[in-house]
Amino acid sequence: MMLNGKQIKHLTLPLWKAPIKYIAVQKRAEQQLKESRENFRVLAETVPQLVWVKRPDGLYKYTNQRWRDYTGLMLEQVQSGRWPCLQFIHPDDQEGHRAHWQHALDTGDMFEHKARLRNGQTGEYRWFLTRAMPVRDEAGQIVKWFGTNTDIEDQVRIEEALRQSQERANALMNSNIIGITIIEGEQIVDANDTFLRMTGYTREDLRAGNMNWRHMTPSEYLDRTFEAHQELATQQSLTPFEKEYVCQDGSRLPVLVGAVVLPHQPRQAIAFVLDNSARKELEQRKDTFLSMASHELRNPLAALKLQTSLLHRQLARQGTLEQAPALSSMETQINTLIRLVEDLLDVSKIQAGKLGYRQERVDLDALLHEVADTMQQIKATHTIVVRGATSCSLVGDKDRLGQVFTNLLSNAIKYSPQAETVEVEMDTAEDVVSVRVRDHGLGIPREQCEKIFERFYRVTSPRQKGIAGLGMGLYIVAKIVKHHKGTITVDSEVGKGSTFTVAFPKRRAV
């Protein structure tokens, strides 16, 4: 075989130079290994995880400072066996950790497991995600395990809160008591089974778009429903209100409805619907009873009033009236009973939509003076002052309007026992005529001012509990004012008195 010049030159290289070359290569390799180990150490000490390295048999070979600080253990303390790390794993998580780690050692698969690890300083457990990857040599043999523990406490808490929230939402959606709908515009785009059962609709009707709350609302409830949806649009929620739904079979279902806008779907709202038919039935029975009882009480009371009037005249002719002081008290109590019965009848008629009204021209100024004069004769304890007389007439029912101001004046006197005056003031503006009745008495807590116009509602303050009444007067007043297209409001401060303002639109005036 012939050799070229370079080959000959290589063969003639002095033998003493060969070890020097190999030593240089070895030194470079050692330097690279040292740099690689230093880079790993810097990386392991810098990352936020707990970092560790184990030998193929599962014994610890390295832990970073963050691992040692958290566990409170030194490397020597966990090199005695495969399972010393179990001592800082929550007892409930130890078996799962052991099983997953043994599986990884047996199969060479990646290890991954969530467990609560104890802080060696505080004793507090926090959730960590432990991962370990096998590192293999060129022959495919595992030479070590590289692992990390990542703190996932906040993530686990968020997931748990989300899970609980989802469970509550599912429980609510699956409730057999509360109907739930998802509304977009006028369309009901989703509903739970309870709402479908309540209204008689099916999932097919829902998917076909046949459920529209406007079409399902009787005409007499449309205005109130539109007001509620306007409130929902502006305030992102609506105060629960009563209405009815027209069911699939044409029947009506009384309900109580509340809703809130979905925060991540601003075009949609979730509505909660309670079947109100049982309560309505009870109310109907109560109203029927009150109506029957009131009618039954009218006749004996009328007879009793007639008899006391006859007795009053007879004693007056005989000149012995002053010798029967109890008669005057009896007449007062009979009149009180008659007013209560009349109020009960009015409430029953209002609930049934049968309270009658006449249409006539009413001189509001003359009516106020007439009512004030009558009340002044009956209630001599207070001086009734009328101000702001002006010529103004309304089209309405004189007796019912007189009932409004009689009730307001009676209340003003009753709830200001220590005051001396009650004031009535009327004024007109461009669009409205207003009447204010002001007292200087007990006042009404602010949070109860809206409730006093509800049927049978009584203010619950200790000083007012002892004042007689059934909570019907202001309810009747509010209904009469509303029938005349007016409004009634109250401005009150506890201990300083109340001002009730009744306002009628000028378009009702003539």
C-alpha positions as CSV (number, residue, x, y, z in Angstrom):
1,M,0.0,0.0,0.0
2,M,1.4,3.4,-1.0
3,L,1.2,6.3,1.6
4,N,1.1,9.9,0.7
5,G,3.2,12.6,2.2
6,K,0.7,13.7,4.9
7,Q,0.3,10.1,6.1
8,I,4.0,9.7,6.3
9,K,4.4,12.9,8.2
10,H,1.7,11.8,10.7
11,L,3.4,8.5,11.2
12,T,6.6,10.2,11.9
13,L,5.0,12.6,14.6
14,P,7.0,12.3,17.7
15,L,5.3,10.1,20.3
16,W,5.8,12.5,23.2
17,K,3.4,15.0,21.5
18,A,0.3,12.6,21.5
19,P,-0.4,12.7,25.3
20,I,-0.3,16.5,25.3
21,K,-3.1,16.7,22.7
22,Y,-5.3,14.2,24.6
23,I,-4.7,16.0,27.9
24,A,-5.9,19.3,26.3
25,V,-9.0,17.7,25.0
26,Q,-9.7,16.2,28.4
27,K,-9.2,19.6,30.1
28,R,-11.6,21.3,27.7
29,A,-14.2,18.6,28.4
30,E,-13.8,19.0,32.1
31,Q,-14.1,22.7,31.8
32,Q,-17.2,22.4,29.7
33,L,-18.7,20.0,32.3
34,K,-17.8,22.4,35.1
35,E,-19.4,25.3,33.3
36,S,-22.5,23.1,32.6
37,R,-22.8,22.2,36.2
38,E,-22.4,25.8,37.3
39,N,-25.0,26.9,34.8
40,F,-27.4,24.2,36.2
41,R,-26.7,25.3,39.7
42,V,-27.3,29.0,38.9
43,L,-30.5,28.1,37.1
44,A,-31.7,25.8,39.9
45,E,-31.0,28.4,42.5
46,T,-32.7,31.2,40.5
47,V,-36.1,29.6,39.4
48,P,-39.0,30.0,41.8
49,Q,-39.6,26.3,42.1
50,L,-38.2,23.8,44.5
51,V,-35.6,21.9,42.5
52,W,-34.1,18.5,43.2
53,V,-32.2,15.7,41.5
54,K,-32.5,12.0,42.5
55,R,-30.5,9.0,41.6
56,P,-32.0,6.1,39.5
57,D,-33.0,4.4,42.7
58,G,-35.0,7.4,43.9
59,L,-32.5,8.7,46.6
60,Y,-31.9,12.4,46.7
61,K,-28.7,13.6,45.0
62,Y,-29.2,17.4,45.0
63,T,-31.7,20.0,46.3
64,N,-31.7,23.7,45.8
65,Q,-31.7,26.3,48.6
66,R,-35.4,27.1,48.1
67,W,-36.2,23.4,48.6
68,R,-34.2,23.3,51.8
69,D,-35.6,26.6,53.1
70,Y,-39.2,25.4,52.6
71,T,-38.9,21.9,53.9
72,G,-36.4,22.8,56.7
73,L,-34.4,19.7,55.8
74,M,-30.8,19.4,54.7
75,L,-29.7,17.1,51.9
76,E,-28.1,14.7,54.3
77,Q,-31.4,14.2,56.1
78,V,-33.2,12.8,53.0
79,Q,-30.4,10.6,51.7
80,S,-31.1,7.7,54.2
81,G,-33.8,6.1,52.1
82,R,-36.3,6.4,49.2
83,W,-39.2,7.8,51.3
84,P,-38.0,10.4,53.8
85,C,-39.7,13.1,51.8
86,L,-43.0,11.7,52.9
87,Q,-42.6,13.4,56.3
88,F,-43.4,16.8,54.8
89,I,-46.2,15.6,52.6
90,H,-49.8,15.9,54.0
91,P,-50.9,12.6,55.4
92,D,-53.9,12.5,53.1
93,D,-51.6,12.8,50.1
94,Q,-48.8,10.5,51.1
95,E,-50.2,7.2,49.6
96,G,-51.0,8.8,46.3
97,H,-47.5,10.3,46.1
98,R,-45.9,7.0,46.9
99,A,-47.9,5.1,44.3
100,H,-47.2,7.6,41.6
101,W,-43.5,7.7,42.3
102,Q,-43.2,4.0,42.5
103,H,-44.9,3.7,39.1
104,A,-42.4,6.2,37.6
105,L,-39.5,4.2,39.0
106,D,-40.9,1.0,37.6
107,T,-41.8,2.2,34.2
108,G,-39.5,5.2,33.6
109,D,-42.4,7.4,32.8
110,M,-42.6,11.0,33.7
111,F,-43.7,11.6,37.3
112,E,-46.5,14.1,38.0
113,H,-48.6,14.5,41.2
114,K,-50.4,17.2,43.2
115,A,-49.8,17.1,47.0
116,R,-49.8,19.4,50.0
117,L,-46.3,20.1,51.3
118,R,-45.6,21.3,54.8
119,N,-43.6,24.5,55.4
120,G,-40.9,23.5,57.8
121,Q,-40.9,26.9,59.4
122,T,-44.6,27.6,59.9
123,G,-46.1,24.1,59.7
124,E,-48.5,25.4,57.0
125,Y,-49.5,23.1,54.1
126,R,-49.6,24.4,50.6
127,W,-50.5,22.7,47.4
128,F,-47.6,21.9,45.0
129,L,-47.4,20.3,41.6
130,T,-44.4,17.9,41.6
131,R,-42.9,16.9,38.3
132,A,-39.9,14.7,37.5
133,M,-38.3,13.7,34.2
134,P,-35.9,10.8,33.8
135,V,-32.4,11.7,32.3
136,R,-31.0,8.8,30.2
137,D,-27.5,7.9,28.9
138,E,-26.7,7.0,25.3
139,A,-27.7,3.4,26.1
140,G,-31.2,4.6,27.3
141,Q,-30.5,3.8,30.9
142,I,-31.9,6.2,33.5
143,V,-29.0,7.9,35.2
144,K,-30.9,10.4,37.3
145,W,-34.3,12.1,37.9
146,F,-34.6,15.9,37.5
147,G,-37.6,17.2,39.5
148,T,-39.4,20.4,40.5
149,N,-42.1,21.4,43.0
150,T,-44.3,24.3,41.8
151,D,-46.5,26.2,44.3
152,I,-50.0,26.0,43.0
153,E,-51.9,27.0,46.2
154,D,-53.5,30.1,44.6
155,Q,-54.5,28.1,41.5
156,V,-56.0,25.3,43.6
157,R,-58.0,27.8,45.7
158,I,-59.3,29.5,42.6
159,E,-60.2,26.1,41.1
160,E,-61.9,25.1,44.3
161,A,-63.9,28.4,44.5
162,L,-64.8,27.9,40.8
163,R,-65.9,24.3,41.5
164,Q,-68.0,25.4,44.5
165,S,-69.5,28.2,42.5
166,Q,-70.3,25.8,39.7
167,E,-71.9,23.4,42.1
168,R,-74.0,26.2,43.6
169,A,-75.0,27.3,40.1
170,N,-75.9,23.7,39.1
171,A,-77.9,23.3,42.3
172,L,-79.7,26.5,41.5
173,M,-80.3,25.6,37.9
174,N,-81.5,22.1,39.0
175,S,-83.8,23.5,41.7
176,N,-87.4,22.4,41.5
177,I,-88.5,25.5,43.3
178,I,-86.9,28.4,41.4
179,G,-87.4,28.9,37.7
180,I,-84.4,30.4,35.9
181,T,-84.2,32.0,32.5
182,I,-81.5,33.6,30.4
183,I,-82.8,36.6,28.6
184,E,-81.4,38.4,25.6
185,G,-83.5,41.3,24.5
186,E,-87.1,40.1,24.6
187,Q,-86.1,36.5,23.9
188,I,-85.7,33.7,26.4
189,V,-82.6,31.9,25.1
190,D,-82.3,29.4,27.9
191,A,-84.3,28.1,30.9
192,N,-84.1,25.4,33.5
193,D,-86.6,22.5,33.7
194,T,-88.5,24.2,36.5
195,F,-89.4,27.2,34.5
196,L,-90.4,25.1,31.6
197,R,-92.6,23.0,33.8
198,M,-94.1,26.1,35.4
199,T,-95.1,27.6,32.1
200,G,-95.8,24.4,30.2
201,Y,-93.2,25.0,27.5
202,T,-90.7,22.4,26.2
203,R,-87.1,22.3,25.2
204,E,-88.2,22.2,21.6
205,D,-90.2,25.4,22.1
206,L,-87.0,27.0,23.6
207,R,-84.8,25.9,20.7
208,A,-87.4,27.0,18.2
209,G,-87.3,30.5,19.7
210,N,-91.0,30.4,20.8
211,M,-90.4,31.8,24.2
212,N,-90.5,35.6,24.2
213,W,-91.2,37.3,27.6
214,R,-93.2,40.1,25.9
215,H,-95.5,37.7,24.2
216,M,-95.8,35.7,27.4
217,T,-96.8,38.8,29.5
218,P,-100.5,39.8,29.8
219,S,-101.2,43.3,28.5
220,E,-102.0,44.7,31.9
221,Y,-98.5,43.8,33.1
222,L,-96.6,45.0,30.1
223,D,-96.0,48.6,31.3
224,R,-94.6,47.4,34.7
225,T,-92.5,44.7,32.9
226,F,-91.0,47.3,30.5
227,E,-90.2,49.5,33.5
228,A,-88.4,46.6,35.2
229,H,-86.3,45.9,32.1
230,Q,-85.4,49.6,31.8
231,E,-84.3,49.4,35.5
232,L,-82.3,46.3,34.6
233,A,-80.6,48.0,31.7
234,T,-79.5,51.1,33.7
235,Q,-78.7,49.5,37.1
236,Q,-77.6,46.0,36.0
237,S,-80.2,44.5,38.3
238,L,-83.9,44.9,39.1
239,T,-85.9,44.9,42.3
240,P,-88.1,41.8,42.4
241,F,-91.7,42.6,41.2
242,E,-94.9,40.7,40.8
243,K,-96.4,39.9,37.4
244,E,-98.0,37.0,35.5
245,Y,-96.9,34.8,32.7
246,V,-99.2,33.4,30.0
247,C,-98.5,29.7,29.9
248,Q,-98.4,27.5,26.8
249,D,-102.0,26.4,27.4
250,G,-103.2,30.0,27.8
251,S,-103.6,29.8,31.6
252,R,-101.9,32.5,33.8
253,L,-99.2,32.0,36.3
254,P,-98.6,34.6,39.1
255,V,-94.9,35.0,39.6
256,L,-92.3,37.0,41.5
257,V,-89.4,38.0,39.1
258,G,-85.9,39.3,39.8
259,A,-82.9,39.6,37.4
260,V,-79.3,40.7,37.1
261,V,-77.2,41.3,34.0
262,L,-74.5,38.7,33.4
263,P,-71.1,40.4,33.9
264,H,-69.3,38.7,31.0
265,Q,-72.4,38.8,28.7
266,P,-73.8,42.3,29.0
267,R,-76.4,41.6,26.4
268,Q,-77.8,38.8,28.5
269,A,-79.5,38.7,31.9
270,I,-80.4,35.9,34.3
271,A,-83.9,36.0,35.8
272,F,-85.1,34.2,38.8
273,V,-88.8,33.3,38.8
274,L,-90.8,32.2,41.8
275,D,-94.3,30.7,41.5
276,N,-96.5,33.1,43.3
277,S,-99.8,31.4,42.8
278,A,-100.0,29.9,46.4
279,R,-99.5,33.3,47.9
280,K,-102.0,34.9,45.5
281,E,-104.5,32.3,46.4
282,L,-104.0,33.0,50.1
283,E,-104.3,36.7,49.5
284,Q,-107.5,36.1,47.5
285,R,-109.0,34.1,50.4
286,K,-108.0,36.8,52.8
287,D,-109.5,39.5,50.6
288,T,-112.7,37.5,50.3
289,F,-112.9,37.1,54.0
290,L,-112.2,40.8,54.7
291,S,-114.9,41.7,52.1
292,M,-117.5,39.4,53.6
293,A,-116.6,40.4,57.2
294,S,-116.8,44.1,56.3
295,H,-120.2,43.7,54.7
296,E,-121.5,41.6,57.6
297,L,-120.2,44.3,60.1
298,R,-121.8,47.2,58.3
299,N,-125.4,46.4,59.1
300,P,-125.0,45.9,62.9
301,L,-122.8,49.0,63.1
302,A,-125.3,51.1,61.2
303,A,-128.0,49.9,63.5
304,L,-125.9,50.6,66.6
305,K,-125.1,54.1,65.3
306,L,-128.7,54.8,64.7
307,Q,-129.7,53.6,68.2
308,T,-127.0,55.7,69.8
309,S,-128.2,58.8,67.8
310,L,-131.7,58.2,68.9
311,L,-130.6,57.8,72.5
312,H,-128.5,61.0,72.1
313,R,-131.5,63.0,70.9
314,Q,-133.8,61.5,73.6
315,L,-131.4,62.4,76.4
316,A,-131.0,65.9,74.9
317,R,-134.8,66.4,74.9
318,Q,-135.0,65.3,78.5
319,G,-132.1,67.5,79.5
320,T,-130.1,64.6,80.9
321,L,-127.4,64.3,78.2
322,E,-124.7,65.7,80.5
323,Q,-125.5,62.8,82.9
324,A,-124.5,60.2,80.3
325,P,-120.8,60.9,79.5
326,A,-120.3,57.3,78.4
327,L,-122.6,58.0,75.4
328,S,-120.2,60.4,73.8
329,S,-117.3,57.9,74.2
330,M,-119.5,55.2,72.7
331,E,-120.4,57.3,69.7
332,T,-116.7,58.1,69.1
333,Q,-115.8,54.4,69.2
334,I,-118.7,53.5,66.9
335,N,-117.5,56.1,64.4
336,T,-114.0,54.7,64.6
337,L,-115.3,51.2,63.9
338,I,-117.3,52.4,61.0
339,R,-114.2,54.1,59.5
340,L,-112.2,50.9,59.9
341,V,-114.9,48.8,58.2
342,E,-115.1,51.3,55.4
343,D,-111.4,51.1,54.9
344,L,-111.5,47.3,54.9
345,L,-114.2,47.5,52.2
346,D,-112.1,49.9,50.2
347,V,-109.1,47.7,50.4
348,S,-111.1,44.7,49.2
349,K,-112.6,46.7,46.3
350,I,-109.1,47.9,45.3
351,Q,-107.8,44.4,45.3
352,A,-110.7,43.3,43.2
353,G,-110.4,46.3,40.9
354,K,-113.9,47.4,41.8
355,L,-113.3,50.6,43.7
356,G,-115.7,53.0,42.0
357,Y,-114.8,56.6,40.9
358,R,-117.0,59.4,39.7
359,Q,-115.9,61.9,37.1
360,E,-116.7,65.5,38.1
361,R,-115.1,68.9,38.4
362,V,-113.4,69.3,41.8
363,D,-112.4,72.7,43.2
364,L,-109.2,71.6,44.9
365,D,-108.8,74.8,47.0
366,A,-112.4,74.6,48.3
367,L,-112.0,70.9,49.0
368,L,-108.8,71.4,51.1
369,H,-110.5,74.1,53.2
370,E,-113.6,71.9,53.6
371,V,-111.5,68.9,54.8
372,A,-109.4,71.1,57.1
373,D,-112.5,72.7,58.7
374,T,-114.1,69.3,59.3
375,M,-110.9,67.8,60.8
376,Q,-110.4,70.9,62.9
377,Q,-113.8,70.3,64.6
378,I,-113.0,66.6,65.1
379,K,-109.4,67.0,66.2
380,A,-109.2,70.1,68.4
381,T,-105.8,69.1,69.8
382,H,-104.0,70.7,66.8
383,T,-104.3,73.8,64.8
384,I,-104.6,73.1,61.0
385,V,-103.0,75.8,59.0
386,V,-103.9,76.1,55.3
387,R,-101.6,78.1,53.0
388,G,-101.1,78.9,49.4
389,A,-104.8,79.0,48.3
390,T,-105.0,79.2,44.6
391,S,-107.8,78.6,42.0
392,C,-107.4,75.1,40.6
393,S,-109.8,72.4,39.6
394,L,-109.3,68.8,38.9
395,V,-111.4,66.2,37.0
396,G,-111.9,63.4,39.4
397,D,-113.9,62.0,42.3
398,K,-114.4,64.6,45.0
399,D,-115.2,62.1,47.8
400,R,-112.2,60.0,47.0
401,L,-109.9,63.0,46.8
402,G,-111.4,64.2,50.1
403,Q,-110.6,60.8,51.5
404,V,-107.0,61.3,50.5
405,F,-106.5,64.6,52.4
406,T,-108.7,63.5,55.4
407,N,-106.4,60.5,55.8
408,L,-103.2,62.5,55.5
409,L,-104.4,65.1,58.0
410,S,-105.6,62.4,60.4
411,N,-102.2,60.7,60.2
412,A,-100.4,64.0,60.7
413,I,-102.3,64.7,63.9
414,K,-102.1,61.1,65.2
415,Y,-98.3,60.8,64.7
416,S,-97.4,64.3,66.1
417,P,-98.9,64.0,69.7
418,Q,-96.6,66.6,71.2
419,A,-96.9,69.2,68.3
420,E,-99.5,72.0,68.1
421,T,-99.9,72.6,64.4
422,V,-100.3,70.7,61.2
423,E,-99.7,72.6,57.9
424,V,-101.4,72.2,54.5
425,E,-99.9,74.0,51.6
426,M,-101.0,74.0,47.9
427,D,-99.0,75.5,45.0
428,T,-99.1,75.2,41.3
429,A,-96.2,75.0,38.8
430,E,-96.3,74.9,35.0
431,D,-97.0,71.2,34.8
432,V,-98.3,70.1,38.2
433,V,-100.4,71.2,41.2
434,S,-99.0,70.0,44.6
435,V,-100.5,69.7,48.0
436,R,-98.1,69.2,51.0
437,V,-99.3,68.0,54.4
438,R,-96.6,68.6,57.0
439,D,-96.4,67.6,60.7
440,H,-93.8,68.1,63.4
441,G,-94.0,64.7,65.0
442,L,-92.3,61.3,65.3
443,G,-91.0,61.0,61.8
444,I,-90.4,57.8,59.8
445,P,-87.1,55.9,59.4
446,R,-85.7,56.5,56.0
447,E,-85.5,52.8,55.1
448,Q,-89.3,52.4,55.8
449,C,-90.5,55.5,53.8
450,E,-91.2,53.4,50.6
451,K,-92.9,50.6,52.5
452,I,-95.6,52.7,54.3
453,F,-97.7,52.7,51.2
454,E,-98.0,48.9,51.2
455,R,-101.1,47.2,52.3
456,F,-101.2,46.6,56.1
457,Y,-97.7,47.9,56.6
458,R,-97.0,49.6,59.9
459,V,-93.8,51.5,60.9
460,T,-92.0,49.4,63.4
461,S,-90.3,52.0,65.6
462,P,-91.1,51.5,69.3
463,R,-92.8,54.9,69.7
464,Q,-95.2,54.2,66.8
465,K,-96.2,50.7,67.8
466,G,-98.5,52.0,70.5
467,I,-100.5,54.1,68.0
468,A,-103.7,52.4,66.8
469,G,-104.1,51.5,63.1
470,L,-104.2,48.6,60.7
471,G,-101.9,50.1,57.9
472,M,-104.7,50.5,55.4
473,G,-105.0,54.3,55.1
474,L,-101.8,55.2,53.2
475,Y,-102.3,52.2,50.9
476,I,-105.8,53.5,50.0
477,V,-104.5,57.0,49.6
478,A,-101.7,55.8,47.2
479,K,-104.2,53.9,45.1
480,I,-106.6,56.8,44.8
481,V,-103.8,59.2,43.9
482,K,-102.5,56.8,41.3
483,H,-106.0,56.5,39.8
484,H,-106.0,60.3,39.3
485,K,-102.6,60.0,37.5
486,G,-100.9,61.6,40.5
487,T,-98.0,60.7,42.7
488,I,-97.5,60.7,46.5
489,T,-94.1,60.9,48.2
490,V,-92.9,61.4,51.7
491,D,-89.9,63.3,53.1
492,S,-89.3,62.5,56.8
493,E,-86.7,62.7,59.5
494,V,-87.1,60.8,62.8
495,G,-87.9,63.1,65.6
496,K,-88.6,66.1,63.4
497,G,-91.7,65.1,61.4
498,S,-92.9,64.2,58.0
499,T,-94.1,65.9,54.8
500,F,-96.4,64.1,52.4
501,T,-96.6,65.6,48.9
502,V,-99.4,64.8,46.5
503,A,-98.9,66.0,43.0
504,F,-101.4,65.9,40.1
505,P,-100.4,66.7,36.5
506,K,-101.8,69.9,35.0
507,R,-103.3,68.0,32.1
508,R,-105.8,66.7,34.5
509,A,-106.7,70.2,35.6
510,V,-109.5,72.3,34.0
